[in-house]
Amino acid sequence: MEESMWYMRPVFFVTDVKRAHDFYANKLGFKMKWQSPEGKVCQVDREGCEIILEENQRNDRGRLFLSLSREGVNELLQEIAERSVKTDKTWWGYDVLQIKDPDGNELLVCLEW
């Protein structure tokens, strides 16, 4: 019998999918995995961290909590410094680094191991 597997991807609502993709690709190093034919939905991926970006006028915002290895955090910190990505250190049950995309969706990166 095959073992059951759950596969989850958060959906972030954005006002302009091209602008959102540009942020995730050029600022955070994600790659385009797929895009809908009309260009209003795409999925970006970085090392198995997948996010669906949907162009939609909803006012909802999403949050993604990332746990990376110490080396992964150090690499990300170097990249965002080089790319001038605005971040804030905050508390969310752990010390976390908060990154907001142009639409206010949050990526919280755990800074504790």
The first five atom37 places (N, CA, C, CB, O) and aatype in JSON, in Angstrom:
{
  "aatype": [12, 6, 6, 15, 12, 17, 18, 12, 1, 14, 19, 13, 13, 19, 16, 3, 19, 11, 1, 0, 8, 3, 13, 18, 0, 2, 11, 10, 7, 13, 11, 12, 11, 17, 5, 15, 14, 6, 7, 11, 19, 4, 5, 19, 3, 1, 6, 7, 4, 6, 9, 9, 10, 6, 6, 2, 5, 1, 2, 3, 1, 7, 1, 10, 13, 10, 15, 10, 15, 1, 6, 7, 19, 2, 6, 10, 10, 5, 6, 9, 0, 6, 1, 15, 19, 11, 16, 3, 11, 16, 17, 17, 7, 18, 3, 19, 10, 5, 9, 11, 3, 14, 3, 7, 2, 6, 10, 10, 19, 4, 10, 6, 17],
  "atom_mask": [
    [1, 1, 1, 1, 1],
    [1, 1, 1, 1, 1],
    [1, 1, 1, 1, 1],
    [1, 1, 1, 1, 1],
    [1, 1, 1, 1, 1],
    [1, 1, 1, 1, 1],
    [1, 1, 1, 1, 1],
    [1, 1, 1, 1, 1],
    [1, 1, 1, 1, 1],
    [1, 1, 1, 1, 1],
    [1, 1, 1, 1, 1],
    [1, 1, 1, 1, 1],
    [1, 1, 1, 1, 1],
    [1, 1, 1, 1, 1],
    [1, 1, 1, 1, 1],
    [1, 1, 1, 1, 1],
    [1, 1, 1, 1, 1],
    [1, 1, 1, 1, 1],
    [1, 1, 1, 1, 1],
    [1, 1, 1, 1, 1],
    [1, 1, 1, 1, 1],
    [1, 1, 1, 1, 1],
    [1, 1, 1, 1, 1],
    [1, 1, 1, 1, 1],
    [1, 1, 1, 1, 1],
    [1, 1, 1, 1, 1],
    [1, 1, 1, 1, 1],
    [1, 1, 1, 1, 1],
    [1, 1, 1, 0, 1],
    [1, 1, 1, 1, 1],
    [1, 1, 1, 1, 1],
    [1, 1, 1, 1, 1],
    [1, 1, 1, 1, 1],
    [1, 1, 1, 1, 1],
    [1, 1, 1, 1, 1],
    [1, 1, 1, 1, 1],
    [1, 1, 1, 1, 1],
    [1, 1, 1, 1, 1],
    [1, 1, 1, 0, 1],
    [1, 1, 1, 1, 1],
    [1, 1, 1, 1, 1],
    [1, 1, 1, 1, 1],
    [1, 1, 1, 1, 1],
    [1, 1, 1, 1, 1],
    [1, 1, 1, 1, 1],
    [1, 1, 1, 1, 1],
    [1, 1, 1, 1, 1],
    [1, 1, 1, 0, 1],
    [1, 1, 1, 1, 1],
    [1, 1, 1, 1, 1],
    [1, 1, 1, 1, 1],
    [1, 1, 1, 1, 1],
    [1, 1, 1, 1, 1],
    [1, 1, 1, 1, 1],
    [1, 1, 1, 1, 1],
    [1, 1, 1, 1, 1],
    [1, 1, 1, 1, 1],
    [1, 1, 1, 1, 1],
    [1, 1, 1, 1, 1],
    [1, 1, 1, 1, 1],
    [1, 1, 1, 1, 1],
    [1, 1, 1, 0, 1],
    [1, 1, 1, 1, 1],
    [1, 1, 1, 1, 1],
    [1, 1, 1, 1, 1],
    [1, 1, 1, 1, 1],
    [1, 1, 1, 1, 1],
    [1, 1, 1, 1, 1],
    [1, 1, 1, 1, 1],
    [1, 1, 1, 1, 1],
    [1, 1, 1, 1, 1],
    [1, 1, 1, 0, 1],
    [1, 1, 1, 1, 1],
    [1, 1, 1, 1, 1],
    [1, 1, 1, 1, 1],
    [1, 1, 1, 1, 1],
    [1, 1, 1, 1, 1],
    [1, 1, 1, 1, 1],
    [1, 1, 1, 1, 1],
    [1, 1, 1, 1, 1],
    [1, 1, 1, 1, 1],
    [1, 1, 1, 1, 1],
    [1, 1, 1, 1, 1],
    [1, 1, 1, 1, 1],
    [1, 1, 1, 1, 1],
    [1, 1, 1, 1, 1],
    [1, 1, 1, 1, 1],
    [1, 1, 1, 1, 1],
    [1, 1, 1, 1, 1],
    [1, 1, 1, 1, 1],
    [1, 1, 1, 1, 1],
    [1, 1, 1, 1, 1],
    [1, 1, 1, 0, 1],
    [1, 1, 1, 1, 1],
    [1, 1, 1, 1, 1],
    [1, 1, 1, 1, 1],
    [1, 1, 1, 1, 1],
    [1, 1, 1, 1, 1],
    [1, 1, 1, 1, 1],
    [1, 1, 1, 1, 1],
    [1, 1, 1, 1, 1],
    [1, 1, 1, 1, 1],
    [1, 1, 1, 1, 1],
    [1, 1, 1, 0, 1],
    [1, 1, 1, 1, 1],
    [1, 1, 1, 1, 1],
    [1, 1, 1, 1, 1],
    [1, 1, 1, 1, 1],
    [1, 1, 1, 1, 1],
    [1, 1, 1, 1, 1],
    [1, 1, 1, 1, 1],
    [1, 1, 1, 1, 1],
    [1, 1, 1, 1, 1]
  ],
  "atom_positions": [
    [[0.84, -1.18, 0.0], [0.0, 0.0, 0.0], [0.89, 1.25, 0.0], [-0.96, 0.0, 1.23], [1.85, 1.34, 0.77]],
    [[0.57, 2.19, -0.86], [1.34, 3.43, -0.97], [1.01, 4.36, 0.19], [1.06, 4.13, -2.32], [-0.14, 4.52, 0.58]],
    [[2.06, 4.97, 0.73], [1.89, 5.9, 1.85], [1.26, 7.2, 1.38], [3.24, 6.17, 2.53], [1.61, 7.71, 0.32]],
    [[0.34, 7.73, 2.15], [-0.32, 9.0, 1.84], [0.67, 10.15, 1.98], [-1.55, 9.22, 2.76], [1.52, 10.15, 2.88]],
    [[0.56, 11.14, 1.09], [1.42, 12.31, 1.17], [0.58, 13.57, 0.98], [2.55, 12.23, 0.11], [-0.25, 13.63, 0.07]],
    [[0.79, 14.53, 1.8], [0.13, 15.83, 1.67], [1.11, 16.79, 1.03], [-0.38, 16.36, 3.05], [2.29, 16.8, 1.35]],
    [[0.59, 17.59, 0.13], [1.43, 18.57, -0.58], [0.74, 19.91, -0.45], [1.64, 18.17, -2.1], [-0.41, 20.05, -0.86]],
    [[1.43, 20.91, 0.12], [0.8, 22.18, 0.43], [1.58, 23.31, -0.22], [0.72, 22.39, 1.94], [2.81, 23.32, -0.23]],
    [[0.84, 24.28, -0.76], [1.43, 25.49, -1.31], [0.55, 26.66, -0.9], [1.58, 25.41, -2.86], [-0.66, 26.64, -1.17]],
    [[1.11, 27.68, -0.27], [0.31, 28.85, 0.06], [-0.02, 29.63, -1.21], [1.04, 29.75, 1.07], [0.74, 29.6, -2.19]],
    [[-1.14, 30.33, -1.19], [-1.54, 31.22, -2.28], [-1.49, 32.64, -1.74], [-2.98, 30.86, -2.84], [-2.15, 32.96, -0.75]],
    [[-0.69, 33.48, -2.4], [-0.63, 34.9, -2.06], [-1.4, 35.67, -3.11], [0.84, 35.39, -1.96], [-1.17, 35.49, -4.31]],
    [[-2.31, 36.54, -2.67], [-3.07, 37.38, -3.58], [-2.27, 38.64, -3.86], [-4.47, 37.73, -3.01], [-1.81, 39.31, -2.94]],
    [[-2.1, 38.95, -5.14], [-1.28, 40.08, -5.57], [-2.06, 40.94, -6.55], [0.05, 39.59, -6.2], [-2.98, 40.45, -7.21]],
    [[-1.7, 42.2, -6.65], [-2.4, 43.09, -7.58], [-1.84, 43.01, -8.99], [-2.33, 44.53, -7.09], [-2.53, 43.33, -9.95]],
    [[-0.58, 42.59, -9.12], [0.06, 42.48, -10.43], [1.01, 41.29, -10.38], [0.83, 43.81, -10.81], [2.06, 41.36, -9.74]],
    [[0.66, 40.21, -11.06], [1.44, 38.99, -10.97], [2.84, 39.16, -11.56], [0.71, 37.85, -11.69], [3.79, 38.54, -11.08]],
    [[3.0, 40.0, -12.57], [4.33, 40.23, -13.15], [5.23, 40.94, -12.14], [4.21, 41.08, -14.45], [6.4, 40.59, -11.99]],
    [[4.69, 41.94, -11.45], [5.45, 42.66, -10.42], [5.82, 41.71, -9.28], [4.64, 43.87, -9.89], [6.94, 41.73, -8.78]],
    [[4.85, 40.89, -8.86], [5.1, 39.94, -7.78], [6.18, 38.93, -8.19], [3.81, 39.21, -7.39], [7.09, 38.64, -7.41]],
    [[6.07, 38.4, -9.4], [7.07, 37.45, -9.87], [8.45, 38.1, -9.9], [6.71, 36.92, -11.27], [9.44, 37.48, -9.51]],
    [[8.53, 39.34, -10.35], [9.8, 40.06, -10.39], [10.41, 40.14, -8.99], [9.6, 41.47, -10.97], [11.61, 39.92, -8.83]],
    [[9.6, 40.45, -7.98], [10.09, 40.53, -6.6], [10.64, 39.18, -6.15], [8.97, 41.01, -5.65], [11.76, 39.09, -5.65]],
    [[9.84, 38.12, -6.31], [10.25, 36.81, -5.83], [11.47, 36.28, -6.6], [9.1, 35.82, -5.95], [12.34, 35.64, -6.01]],
    [[11.53, 36.54, -7.9], [12.66, 36.06, -8.71], [13.91, 36.9, -8.49], [12.29, 36.07, -10.18], [14.98, 36.36, -8.2]],
    [[13.79, 38.2, -8.62], [14.97, 39.07, -8.61], [15.43, 39.49, -7.22], [14.7, 40.28, -9.41], [16.6, 39.83, -7.03]],
    [[14.53, 39.48, -6.24], [14.91, 39.87, -4.88], [15.16, 38.67, -3.98], [13.83, 40.75, -4.28], [16.04, 38.71, -3.11]],
    [[14.38, 37.59, -4.18], [14.48, 36.45, -3.27], [14.99, 35.16, -3.93], [13.15, 36.18, -2.67], [15.12, 34.14, -3.26]],
    [[15.29, 35.19, -5.23], [15.91, 34.06, -5.89], [15.01, 32.89, -6.24], [0.0, 0.0, 0.0], [15.5, 31.78, -6.45]],
    [[13.7, 33.11, -6.31], [12.77, 32.04, -6.71], [12.79, 31.9, -8.23], [11.33, 32.34, -6.21], [13.16, 32.83, -8.95]],
    [[12.4, 30.73, -8.72], [12.29, 30.45, -10.16], [10.82, 30.2, -10.5], [13.17, 29.22, -10.57], [10.06, 29.68, -9.68]],
    [[10.42, 30.59, -11.71], [9.06, 30.32, -12.19], [8.91, 28.81, -12.4], [8.75, 31.11, -13.52], [9.73, 28.19, -13.08]],
    [[7.88, 28.23, -11.81], [7.62, 26.8, -12.0], [6.55, 26.59, -13.07], [7.17, 26.15, -10.66], [6.68, 25.73, -13.94]],
    [[5.49, 27.4, -13.01], [4.47, 27.38, -14.06], [3.68, 28.68, -14.02], [3.53, 26.17, -13.89], [3.7, 29.41, -13.03]],
    [[2.98, 28.94, -15.12], [2.12, 30.12, -15.22], [0.88, 29.75, -16.01], [2.87, 31.33, -15.89], [0.95, 28.99, -16.98]],
    [[-0.26, 30.28, -15.59], [-1.51, 30.0, -16.3], [-1.47, 30.66, -17.68], [-2.74, 30.52, -15.49], [-0.75, 31.63, -17.87]],
    [[-2.24, 30.13, -18.63], [-2.23, 30.67, -20.0], [-2.56, 32.17, -20.06], [-3.21, 29.91, -20.85], [-2.0, 32.88, -20.89]],
    [[-3.47, 32.64, -19.21], [-3.83, 34.06, -19.23], [-2.84, 34.93, -18.44], [-5.24, 34.25, -18.66], [-2.94, 36.15, -18.46]],
    [[-1.9, 34.3, -17.75], [-0.86, 35.04, -17.04], [-1.28, 35.65, -15.72], [0.0, 0.0, 0.0], [-0.58, 36.53, -15.21]],
    [[-2.4, 35.22, -15.16], [-2.88, 35.82, -13.91], [-2.53, 35.0, -12.67], [-4.38, 35.99, -13.98], [-2.76, 35.44, -11.55]],
    [[-1.98, 33.81, -12.86], [-1.58, 32.94, -11.76], [-0.25, 32.3, -12.15], [-2.69, 31.85, -11.45], [-0.08, 31.86, -13.29]],
    [[0.67, 32.26, -11.19], [1.92, 31.53, -11.44], [2.38, 30.9, -10.14], [3.01, 32.47, -12.02], [1.91, 31.24, -9.05]],
    [[3.31, 29.98, -10.28], [3.9, 29.37, -9.11], [5.4, 29.57, -9.18], [3.54, 27.86, -9.01], [6.03, 29.34, -10.22]],
    [[5.96, 30.01, -8.06], [7.41, 30.19, -7.96], [7.95, 29.16, -6.98], [7.78, 31.64, -7.52], [7.23, 28.69, -6.09]],
    [[9.22, 28.83, -7.14], [9.83, 27.78, -6.34], [11.26, 28.14, -6.0], [9.77, 26.43, -7.07], [12.0, 28.68, -6.83]],
    [[11.65, 27.84, -4.79], [13.05, 27.92, -4.41], [13.33, 26.75, -3.48], [13.4, 29.29, -3.73], [12.89, 26.73, -2.34]],
    [[14.07, 25.78, -4.0], [14.49, 24.61, -3.23], [13.32, 23.92, -2.53], [15.53, 25.01, -2.21], [13.44, 23.53, -1.37]],
    [[12.2, 23.76, -3.23], [11.04, 23.07, -2.67], [10.07, 23.96, -1.91], [0.0, 0.0, 0.0], [9.01, 23.49, -1.5]],
    [[10.41, 25.23, -1.72], [9.49, 26.19, -1.1], [8.69, 26.8, -2.25], [10.26, 27.3, -0.26], [9.2, 27.64, -2.99]],
    [[7.45, 26.39, -2.39], [6.62, 26.8, -3.51], [5.52, 27.75, -3.05], [6.01, 25.57, -4.21], [4.89, 27.53, -2.02]],
    [[5.29, 28.8, -3.83], [4.26, 29.78, -3.54], [3.48, 30.04, -4.82], [4.87, 31.11, -2.97], [4.07, 30.25, -5.88]],
    [[2.16, 30.01, -4.73], [1.31, 30.38, -5.86], [0.98, 31.86, -5.72], [0.01, 29.5, -5.92], [0.54, 32.3, -4.66]],
    [[1.18, 32.62, -6.79], [0.87, 34.04, -6.83], [-0.35, 34.22, -7.72], [2.08, 34.89, -7.34], [-0.31, 33.87, -8.9]],
    [[-1.42, 34.76, -7.18], [-2.67, 34.92, -7.93], [-3.03, 36.4, -8.01], [-3.82, 34.12, -7.28], [-3.21, 37.07, -6.99]],
    [[-3.13, 36.9, -9.24], [-3.56, 38.28, -9.44], [-5.05, 38.35, -9.16], [-3.23, 38.78, -10.9], [-5.86, 37.77, -9.88]],
    [[-5.39, 39.07, -8.1], [-6.76, 39.07, -7.62], [-6.92, 40.33, -6.77], [-7.11, 37.76, -6.81], [-6.01, 40.7, -6.04]],
    [[-8.05, 40.98, -6.86], [-8.28, 42.23, -6.13], [-8.72, 42.03, -4.69], [-9.31, 43.04, -6.85], [-9.12, 42.98, -4.03]],
    [[-8.64, 40.79, -4.19], [-8.97, 40.53, -2.79], [-8.03, 41.31, -1.9], [-8.91, 39.02, -2.47], [-6.9, 41.61, -2.29]],
    [[-8.47, 41.63, -0.72], [-7.63, 42.35, 0.24], [-6.94, 41.4, 1.22], [-8.46, 43.36, 1.01], [-6.26, 41.85, 2.15]],
    [[-7.12, 40.09, 1.02], [-6.48, 39.12, 1.91], [-4.97, 39.2, 1.77], [-6.98, 37.68, 1.59], [-4.45, 39.58, 0.72]],
    [[-4.28, 38.85, 2.82], [-2.83, 38.76, 2.8], [-2.45, 37.41, 3.38], [-2.17, 39.93, 3.6], [-3.17, 36.85, 4.2]],
    [[-1.32, 36.91, 2.95], [-0.86, 35.6, 3.41], [0.43, 35.72, 4.19], [0.0, 0.0, 0.0], [1.09, 36.75, 4.2]],
    [[0.76, 34.62, 4.86], [1.99, 34.55, 5.64], [2.57, 33.16, 5.45], [1.73, 34.87, 7.16], [1.86, 32.15, 5.51]],
    [[3.87, 33.12, 5.23], [4.59, 31.86, 5.08], [5.7, 31.84, 6.11], [5.16, 31.69, 3.62], [6.5, 32.77, 6.19]],
    [[5.76, 30.78, 6.92], [6.8, 30.63, 7.93], [7.85, 29.68, 7.39], [6.21, 30.12, 9.28], [7.54, 28.54, 7.06]],
    [[9.1, 30.14, 7.31], [10.19, 29.34, 6.76], [11.18, 28.95, 7.84], [10.9, 30.1, 5.65], [11.63, 29.8, 8.61]],
    [[11.51, 27.68, 7.9], [12.58, 27.19, 8.74], [13.69, 26.73, 7.81], [12.1, 26.04, 9.7], [13.51, 25.77, 7.06]],
    [[14.81, 27.4, 7.87], [15.96, 27.07, 7.04], [17.1, 26.6, 7.93], [16.39, 28.28, 6.17], [17.11, 26.84, 9.13]],
    [[18.07, 25.93, 7.32], [19.28, 25.59, 8.05], [20.03, 26.89, 8.36], [20.18, 24.6, 7.23], [19.75, 27.93, 7.77]],
    [[20.96, 26.81, 9.27], [21.77, 27.99, 9.6], [22.47, 28.52, 8.34], [22.83, 27.65, 10.7], [22.54, 29.73, 8.13]],
    [[22.97, 27.6, 7.51], [23.62, 28.0, 6.27], [22.63, 28.66, 5.32], [24.28, 26.79, 5.6], [22.96, 29.63, 4.64]],
    [[21.41, 28.13, 5.27], [20.37, 28.71, 4.42], [20.01, 30.12, 4.84], [0.0, 0.0, 0.0], [19.81, 30.99, 4.0]],
    [[19.92, 30.34, 6.15], [19.62, 31.68, 6.66], [20.77, 32.63, 6.31], [19.39, 31.66, 8.19], [20.53, 33.74, 5.85]],
    [[22.0, 32.19, 6.54], [23.15, 33.04, 6.22], [23.19, 33.4, 4.74], [24.45, 32.35, 6.62], [23.49, 34.54, 4.38]],
    [[22.9, 32.43, 3.88], [22.86, 32.69, 2.44], [21.77, 33.69, 2.1], [22.64, 31.38, 1.66], [21.99, 34.62, 1.32]],
    [[20.59, 33.5, 2.68], [19.47, 34.42, 2.42], [19.82, 35.83, 2.91], [18.18, 33.91, 3.1], [19.55, 36.81, 2.22]],
    [[20.39, 35.94, 4.1], [20.76, 37.25, 4.63], [21.74, 37.98, 3.71], [21.36, 37.11, 6.03], [21.63, 39.19, 3.51]],
    [[22.68, 37.25, 3.18], [23.65, 37.85, 2.25], [22.95, 38.31, 0.97], [24.76, 36.84, 1.91], [23.2, 39.42, 0.49]],
    [[22.08, 37.47, 0.42], [21.36, 37.81, -0.82], [20.48, 39.03, -0.64], [20.51, 36.62, -1.28], [20.48, 39.93, -1.49]],
    [[19.71, 39.09, 0.45], [18.8, 40.22, 0.61], [19.56, 41.51, 0.88], [17.81, 39.96, 1.73], [19.09, 42.59, 0.52]],
    [[20.73, 41.41, 1.53], [21.56, 42.6, 1.71], [22.07, 43.11, 0.36], [22.74, 42.3, 2.66], [22.05, 44.31, 0.09]],
    [[22.53, 42.18, -0.48], [23.03, 42.56, -1.81], [21.94, 43.16, -2.69], [23.64, 41.35, -2.5], [22.21, 44.01, -3.53]],
    [[20.69, 42.71, -2.49], [19.58, 43.15, -3.33], [18.74, 44.24, -2.68], [18.69, 41.97, -3.67], [17.7, 44.63, -3.21]],
    [[19.18, 44.73, -1.54], [18.51, 45.82, -0.82], [17.05, 45.52, -0.51], [18.6, 47.1, -1.62], [16.17, 46.36, -0.72]],
    [[16.78, 44.32, -0.03], [15.43, 43.93, 0.35], [15.17, 44.43, 1.77], [15.23, 42.38, 0.26], [15.94, 44.16, 2.68]],
    [[14.07, 45.17, 1.95], [13.7, 45.68, 3.27], [13.23, 44.51, 4.14], [12.6, 46.78, 3.17], [12.4, 43.71, 3.72]],
    [[13.77, 44.45, 5.35], [13.39, 43.41, 6.31], [13.22, 44.05, 7.68], [14.44, 42.27, 6.35], [13.7, 45.15, 7.94]],
    [[12.53, 43.33, 8.55], [12.41, 43.71, 9.95], [12.64, 42.47, 10.79], [11.01, 44.36, 10.26], [12.21, 41.37, 10.41]],
    [[13.3, 42.63, 11.92], [13.39, 41.53, 12.88], [12.22, 41.69, 13.83], [14.77, 41.53, 13.65], [11.93, 42.79, 14.31]],
    [[11.54, 40.59, 14.09], [10.37, 40.63, 14.95], [10.27, 39.31, 15.7], [9.07, 40.9, 14.13], [11.14, 38.44, 15.58]],
    [[9.21, 39.16, 16.47], [8.96, 37.97, 17.27], [7.66, 37.34, 16.8], [8.9, 38.31, 18.77], [6.64, 38.03, 16.7]],
    [[7.67, 36.05, 16.52], [6.47, 35.3, 16.17], [6.61, 33.91, 16.77], [6.25, 35.24, 14.62], [6.59, 32.9, 16.07]],
    [[6.74, 33.88, 18.1], [7.02, 32.64, 18.79], [8.5, 32.29, 18.76], [0.0, 0.0, 0.0], [8.98, 31.48, 19.56]],
    [[9.2, 32.9, 17.87], [10.66, 32.79, 17.69], [11.15, 34.16, 17.22], [11.05, 31.64, 16.65], [10.35, 35.0, 16.81]],
    [[12.46, 34.37, 17.3], [13.03, 35.51, 16.6], [12.91, 35.2, 15.11], [14.53, 35.79, 17.03], [13.36, 34.15, 14.65]],
    [[12.32, 36.11, 14.35], [12.14, 35.9, 12.92], [12.54, 37.14, 12.14], [10.68, 35.52, 12.61], [12.53, 38.26, 12.66]],
    [[12.88, 36.92, 10.9], [13.13, 37.98, 9.96], [11.88, 38.1, 9.11], [14.42, 37.71, 9.08], [11.45, 37.12, 8.49]],
    [[11.28, 39.28, 9.06], [10.04, 39.51, 8.31], [10.38, 40.19, 6.98], [9.04, 40.38, 9.14], [11.06, 41.22, 6.95]],
    [[9.9, 39.59, 5.9], [10.04, 40.16, 4.56], [8.62, 40.32, 4.01], [10.94, 39.25, 3.62], [7.84, 39.37, 4.03]],
    [[8.29, 41.5, 3.53], [6.98, 41.72, 2.92], [7.15, 41.93, 1.43], [6.26, 42.94, 3.56], [8.04, 42.65, 0.99]],
    [[6.28, 41.27, 0.65], [6.31, 41.49, -0.79], [5.58, 42.79, -1.1], [5.66, 40.29, -1.55], [5.03, 43.41, -0.19]],
    [[5.55, 43.23, -2.36], [4.92, 44.52, -2.69], [3.44, 44.61, -2.34], [5.07, 44.79, -4.15], [2.9, 45.72, -2.27]],
    [[2.77, 43.46, -2.1], [1.36, 43.47, -1.75], [1.11, 43.25, -0.27], [0.63, 42.43, -2.54], [-0.04, 43.16, 0.15]],
    [[2.16, 43.16, 0.53], [2.0, 43.0, 1.97], [1.98, 41.57, 2.47], [0.0, 0.0, 0.0], [1.85, 41.35, 3.67]],
    [[2.1, 40.58, 1.58], [2.22, 39.2, 2.02], [3.55, 39.04, 2.73], [2.1, 38.2, 0.81], [4.55, 39.66, 2.35]],
    [[3.57, 38.21, 3.77], [4.76, 38.1, 4.62], [5.45, 36.75, 4.48], [4.38, 38.33, 6.07], [4.82, 35.71, 4.36]],
    [[6.76, 36.81, 4.5], [7.59, 35.63, 4.68], [8.3, 35.84, 6.01], [8.61, 35.42, 3.49], [9.02, 36.82, 6.19]],
    [[8.1, 34.92, 6.94], [8.77, 34.96, 8.23], [9.83, 33.87, 8.24], [7.75, 34.78, 9.41], [9.52, 32.69, 8.09]],
    [[11.08, 34.27, 8.41], [12.2, 33.33, 8.39], [12.68, 33.15, 9.82], [13.35, 33.83, 7.46], [13.12, 34.11, 10.46]],
    [[12.6, 31.92, 10.31], [13.01, 31.61, 11.67], [14.51, 31.84, 11.82], [12.65, 30.15, 12.03], [15.3, 31.35, 11.01]],
    [[14.9, 32.58, 12.86], [16.31, 32.88, 13.12], [16.85, 32.07, 14.3], [16.49, 34.37, 13.39], [17.95, 32.34, 14.78]],
    [[16.09, 31.07, 14.77], [16.52, 30.24, 15.89], [16.67, 28.8, 15.41], [15.53, 30.32, 17.07], [15.92, 28.33, 14.55]],
    [[17.66, 28.1, 15.99], [17.86, 26.7, 15.62], [17.76, 25.81, 16.81], [19.19, 26.51, 14.94], [17.9, 24.6, 16.69]]
  ]
}
